[in-house]
C-alpha cells in the first residue's frame, strides 16, 4: 500500500469530505462486527445511532 499517495489524497479532501469518509469506515466496521456476530443487532443500532449523532454535530 502506498501511504504517501493515500496521505496526499486525504490531504486534498475538505473537512466535510474527511468526516464523510470517516463515517463510512466506521459504519463498515460496525457492519463487519455485526456480520461476524461480535456484536448484537441492538449494539450495532445503538453504535450507529451514536455515530450519526456525533457526525451531525461536527458539520
DSSP file (Angstrom, degrees, kcal/mol; ACC not computed):
  #  RESIDUE AA STRUCTURE BP1 BP2  ACC     N-H-->O    O-->H-N    N-H-->O    O-->H-N    TCO  KAPPA ALPHA  PHI   PSI    X-CA   Y-CA   Z-CA
    1    1 A X              0   0    0      0, 0.0     2,-1.1     0, 0.0     3,-0.1   0.000 360.0 360.0 360.0 133.7    0.0    0.0    0.0
    2    2 A X     >  -     0   0    0      1,-0.2     4,-1.9     2,-0.1     3,-0.1  -0.752 360.0-179.5 -92.7  96.2    1.4    3.4   -0.9
    3    3 A X  H  > S+     0   0    0     -2,-1.1     4,-2.9     1,-0.2     5,-0.2   0.823  77.6  58.9 -68.8 -31.9    0.8    5.5    2.2
    4    4 A X  H  > S+     0   0    0      2,-0.2     4,-2.0     1,-0.2    -1,-0.2   0.912 108.7  45.0 -65.3 -39.2    2.3    8.7    0.7
    5    5 A X  H  > S+     0   0    0      2,-0.2     4,-2.3     1,-0.2    -2,-0.2   0.906 113.1  51.1 -68.1 -40.7   -0.3    8.6   -2.1
    6    6 A X  H  X S+     0   0    0     -4,-1.9     4,-2.4     1,-0.2    -2,-0.2   0.904 110.2  49.6 -62.1 -41.9   -3.1    7.8    0.4
    7    7 A X  H  X S+     0   0    0     -4,-2.9     4,-2.8     2,-0.2    -1,-0.2   0.881 109.0  52.2 -65.0 -38.5   -2.0   10.8    2.6
    8    8 A X  H  X S+     0   0    0     -4,-2.0     4,-1.3     2,-0.2    -2,-0.2   0.921 110.6  47.8 -63.5 -43.1   -1.9   13.1   -0.5
    9    9 A X  H  < S+     0   0    0     -4,-2.3     4,-0.5     1,-0.2     3,-0.3   0.921 113.2  48.3 -62.1 -43.2   -5.5   12.0   -1.3
   10   10 A X  H >< S+     0   0    0     -4,-2.4     3,-1.5     1,-0.2    -2,-0.2   0.919 108.5  54.0 -63.1 -44.1   -6.5   12.6    2.3
   11   11 A X  H 3< S+     0   0    0     -4,-2.8    -1,-0.2     1,-0.3    -2,-0.2   0.773 103.4  57.3 -62.9 -26.1   -4.9   16.0    2.4
   12   12 A X  T 3< S+     0   0    0     -4,-1.3    -1,-0.3    -3,-0.3    -2,-0.2   0.592  88.7  96.9 -82.8  -9.3   -6.8   17.1   -0.6
   13   13 A X  S <  S-     0   0    0     -3,-1.5     2,-0.1    -4,-0.5    -3,-0.0  -0.486  75.1-120.6 -80.4 149.7  -10.2   16.4    1.0
   14   14 A X     >  -     0   0    0     -2,-0.2     4,-2.6     1,-0.1     5,-0.2  -0.317  32.8-100.6 -76.7 169.8  -12.3   19.1    2.6
   15   15 A X  H  > S+     0   0    0      1,-0.2     4,-2.3     2,-0.2     5,-0.2   0.913 125.1  48.3 -57.4 -45.6  -13.3   18.8    6.3
   16   16 A X  H  > S+     0   0    0      1,-0.2     4,-2.2     2,-0.2    -1,-0.2   0.897 111.3  50.1 -64.6 -40.9  -16.8   17.6    5.4
   17   17 A X  H  > S+     0   0    0      2,-0.2     4,-2.4     1,-0.2    -2,-0.2   0.897 110.0  50.4 -65.8 -40.0  -15.3   15.0    2.9
   18   18 A X  H  X S+     0   0    0     -4,-2.6     4,-2.5     2,-0.2    -2,-0.2   0.931 110.5  49.6 -62.7 -44.9  -12.9   13.7    5.6
   19   19 A X  H  X S+     0   0    0     -4,-2.3     4,-2.4     1,-0.2    -2,-0.2   0.897 110.4  50.7 -60.7 -40.0  -15.8   13.4    8.1
   20   20 A X  H  X S+     0   0    0     -4,-2.2     4,-2.4     2,-0.2    -1,-0.2   0.915 110.2  49.1 -65.1 -42.4  -17.9   11.5    5.5
   21   21 A X  H  X S+     0   0    0     -4,-2.4     4,-2.2     2,-0.2    -2,-0.2   0.902 111.2  49.9 -63.2 -41.1  -15.0    9.1    4.8
   22   22 A X  H  X S+     0   0    0     -4,-2.5     4,-2.5     2,-0.2    -2,-0.2   0.907 109.8  51.5 -63.3 -41.4  -14.5    8.5    8.5
   23   23 A X  H  X S+     0   0    0     -4,-2.4     4,-2.8     1,-0.2     5,-0.2   0.936 109.5  49.7 -59.4 -47.0  -18.2    7.9    8.9
   24   24 A X  H  X S+     0   0    0     -4,-2.4     4,-2.2     1,-0.2    -1,-0.2   0.893 111.9  48.1 -61.5 -40.4  -18.2    5.3    6.0
   25   25 A X  H  X S+     0   0    0     -4,-2.2     4,-2.0     2,-0.2    -1,-0.2   0.915 113.2  47.3 -66.6 -42.8  -15.2    3.5    7.5
   26   26 A X  H  X S+     0   0    0     -4,-2.5     4,-2.4     2,-0.2    -2,-0.2   0.905 112.5  49.3 -65.4 -41.3  -16.8    3.4   11.0
   27   27 A X  H  X S+     0   0    0     -4,-2.8     4,-2.6     1,-0.2    -2,-0.2   0.909 109.8  51.4 -64.7 -41.8  -20.1    2.2    9.6
   28   28 A X  H  X S+     0   0    0     -4,-2.2     4,-2.1    -5,-0.2    -1,-0.2   0.888 109.9  50.4 -61.9 -39.0  -18.4   -0.6    7.6
   29   29 A X  H  X S+     0   0    0     -4,-2.0     4,-2.4     2,-0.2    -2,-0.2   0.925 110.4  48.7 -65.6 -44.5  -16.6   -1.7   10.7
   30   30 A X  H  X S+     0   0    0     -4,-2.4     4,-2.3     1,-0.2    -2,-0.2   0.915 110.6  51.8 -59.8 -43.0  -19.8   -1.8   12.7
   31   31 A X  H  X S+     0   0    0     -4,-2.6     4,-2.5     1,-0.2    -1,-0.2   0.883 109.3  50.0 -61.7 -39.1  -21.4   -3.8    9.8
   32   32 A X  H  X S+     0   0    0     -4,-2.1     4,-2.3     2,-0.2     6,-0.3   0.911 108.8  51.8 -65.9 -42.6  -18.5   -6.3    9.9
   33   33 A X  H  X>S+     0   0    0     -4,-2.4     5,-2.4     1,-0.2     6,-1.0   0.923 112.6  45.9 -59.1 -43.6  -18.8   -6.7   13.7
   34   34 A X  H ><5S+     0   0    0     -4,-2.3     3,-1.1     1,-0.2    -2,-0.2   0.929 111.5  51.5 -64.7 -45.3  -22.5   -7.5   13.3
   35   35 A X  H 3<5S+     0   0    0     -4,-2.5    -1,-0.2     1,-0.3    -2,-0.2   0.862 112.0  46.4 -60.2 -37.9  -21.9   -9.9   10.4
   36   36 A X  H 3<5S-     0   0    0     -4,-2.3    -1,-0.3    -5,-0.1    -2,-0.2   0.493 114.9-115.2 -85.4  -3.7  -19.3  -11.8   12.3
   37   37 A X  T <<5S+     0   0    0     -3,-1.1    -3,-0.2    -4,-0.5    -2,-0.1   0.660  79.0 127.6  80.4  15.2  -21.5  -12.0   15.4
   38   38 A X  S   <S+     0   0    0     -5,-2.4     2,-0.3    -6,-0.3    -4,-0.2   0.755  77.2  23.7 -76.3 -24.2  -19.1   -9.9   17.5
   39   39 A X  S    S-     0   0    0     -6,-1.0    -2,-0.2    -9,-0.1    -1,-0.1  -0.949  85.0-113.1-136.2 158.3  -22.0   -7.5   18.5
   40   40 A X     >  -     0   0    0     -2,-0.3     4,-2.5     1,-0.1     5,-0.2  -0.360  32.9-106.9 -83.2 168.7  -25.7   -7.8   18.6
   41   41 A X  H  > S+     0   0    0      1,-0.2     4,-2.8     2,-0.2     5,-0.2   0.888 122.7  53.3 -61.3 -38.9  -28.2   -6.0   16.4
   42   42 A X  H  > S+     0   0    0      2,-0.2     4,-2.4     1,-0.2    -1,-0.2   0.906 109.4  47.4 -64.0 -41.6  -29.1   -3.8   19.3
   43   43 A X  H  > S+     0   0    0      2,-0.2     4,-2.7     1,-0.2     5,-0.2   0.914 112.9  49.7 -64.9 -42.1  -25.4   -2.9   19.9
   44   44 A X  H  X S+     0   0    0     -4,-2.5     4,-2.8     2,-0.2     5,-0.2   0.945 112.1  47.3 -59.8 -49.5  -25.0   -2.2   16.2
   45   45 A X  H  X S+     0   0    0     -4,-2.8     4,-2.4     1,-0.2    -2,-0.2   0.900 113.7  47.4 -62.4 -42.5  -28.0    0.0   16.1
   46   46 A X  H  X S+     0   0    0     -4,-2.4     4,-2.6     2,-0.2    -1,-0.2   0.932 113.9  47.1 -65.0 -45.7  -27.0    2.0   19.2
   47   47 A X  H  X S+     0   0    0     -4,-2.7     4,-2.5     2,-0.2    -2,-0.2   0.900 113.1  48.5 -63.9 -40.9  -23.5    2.5   18.0
   48   48 A X  H  X S+     0   0    0     -4,-2.8     4,-2.6    -5,-0.2    -1,-0.2   0.917 111.3  50.3 -65.4 -42.6  -24.7    3.6   14.5
   49   49 A X  H  X S+     0   0    0     -4,-2.4     4,-2.3    -5,-0.2    -2,-0.2   0.930 112.1  47.5 -59.7 -46.1  -27.2    6.0   16.1
   50   50 A X  H  X S+     0   0    0     -4,-2.6     4,-2.4     1,-0.2    -2,-0.2   0.901 111.4  51.2 -62.6 -41.6  -24.4    7.4   18.3
   51   51 A X  H  X S+     0   0    0     -4,-2.5     4,-2.4     2,-0.2    -2,-0.2   0.924 109.9  48.9 -61.4 -45.9  -22.1    7.7   15.3
   52   52 A X  H  X S+     0   0    0     -4,-2.6     4,-2.3     1,-0.2    -2,-0.2   0.912 110.8  50.9 -62.2 -42.9  -24.7    9.6   13.3
   53   53 A X  H  X S+     0   0    0     -4,-2.3     4,-1.6     1,-0.2    -1,-0.2   0.921 111.2  47.7 -60.9 -44.1  -25.4   12.0   16.1
   54   54 A X  H  X S+     0   0    0     -4,-2.4     4,-1.1     1,-0.2    -1,-0.2   0.892 111.9  49.7 -64.8 -39.5  -21.7   12.7   16.5
   55   55 A X  H  X S+     0   0    0     -4,-2.4     4,-1.1     1,-0.2     3,-0.3   0.881 107.7  54.1 -67.8 -37.4  -21.2   13.3   12.8
   56   56 A X  H  < S+     0   0    0     -4,-2.3    -1,-0.2     1,-0.2     3,-0.2   0.856 106.1  53.1 -64.4 -34.7  -24.2   15.6   12.7
   57   57 A X  H  < S+     0   0    0     -4,-1.6    -1,-0.2     1,-0.2    -2,-0.2   0.799 105.7  54.5 -70.6 -28.5  -22.7   17.8   15.5
   58   58 A X  H  <        0   0    0     -4,-1.1    -1,-0.2    -3,-0.3    -2,-0.2   0.769 360.0 360.0 -77.8 -26.1  -19.4   18.2   13.6
   59   59 A X     <        0   0    0     -4,-1.1    -1,-0.2    -3,-0.2    -2,-0.2   0.484 360.0 360.0 -85.4 360.0  -21.0   19.5   10.4
